[in-house]
Amino acid sequence: MPNRLLTDRLDWNLLRTFRVIGQELSISRAAARLHLTQPAVSQALKRLEEQLGRQLIARRGPRFELTEMGEQLFQLAGEVYGQMAQIGSLLERPATELVGKVRLLMVSRVVDARFDECLAGFHRQYPRVEFEIEVMRSADIVAALQEKTATAGLSLNRRPQPRLEQRLFHRQRYAFFCGKHHRLFGQLEGDLQQESFVSFSSDQIGGMLSPLTIFRDQQGFAGRIVASSPSLEEVRRLVIAGFGIGCLPEHVVAPDVEAGLLWKLPPLEGIADVDIHLLWNRDQRMSRAEEAFIEALQGCLG
């Protein structure tokens, strides 16, 4: 019989019976172990020998031995059932085990210990869920979520967006800073109204960071914008380089202040709170992995 036909038609229960026969080297003991009658075990052995076209056991008087083919099949049957036993191990795994992919979009430099612990806990519980995290501008995050191309986003968002659920995730306090090359570095007082600014591209009326613009306008700041970027990292770089003063989140740049790269300017209580929100599309069909991740994120918010 061709090998392909043999593997398609072979009764694997016969292999199990033969495996026990080979272990016990006795039809009667094998029957007792399998809770079968001796004729049923003998018939199973005969059927297996007929399917394979080989003799598997040889009786030499009272002795019962496996033939050379029988010995080889006995070893292979052991390997087969070793593999089959792993199916049981798979079924013993928790029913909550998830596989899938989560795509998370974030603004840069989200510094939040709760978020880090949430990620660590989620990975421990669901180690087979794959993550893709991409840093983007807030406007692009909102657009991607509305287009249903990501699981969730951590984004600046001043007003509710169509079809998007929104939860406050983190509140950032912004303050004025200057770099170590600026003339106000190290000064406890100073008039900022005529100072040049490094600005975020979204720092305009109606933009994601417009509270910063509103504060400057209310305080009569007349300095010109000498550089801008949508990236917090690049605004920070330009302020450190001395291009001008800039509004930066206090907790994010605290290490730079400690290292002597940035200096906090008045008002020392800061100028505005800017909120980061957790966003996801309420109309999007989520996988179980995505649903579990959004639930975990909401849980870490308290």
Secondary structure as UniProt FT lines:
FT   HELIX           3..9
FT   HELIX           12..24
FT   HELIX           27..34
FT   HELIX           38..52
FT   STRAND          57..60
FT   TURN            61..62
FT   STRAND          63..66
FT   HELIX           68..92
FT   TURN            95..96
FT   STRAND          100..106
FT   HELIX           113..125
FT   TURN            127..128
FT   STRAND          129..135
FT   HELIX           138..146
FT   TURN            147..148
FT   STRAND          152..156
FT   TURN            162..163
FT   STRAND          164..179
FT   TURN            180..181
FT   TURN            183..186
FT   TURN            193..194
FT   STRAND          197..200
FT   TURN            201..202
FT   TURN            205..206
FT   TURN            208..209
FT   HELIX           210..218
FT   TURN            219..220
FT   STRAND          225..229
FT   HELIX           232..240
FT   TURN            241..242
FT   STRAND          245..249
FT   HELIX           250..258
FT   TURN            259..260
FT   STRAND          262..264
FT   TURN            268..269
FT   STRAND          272..281
FT   TURN            282..283
FT   HELIX           288..301
//
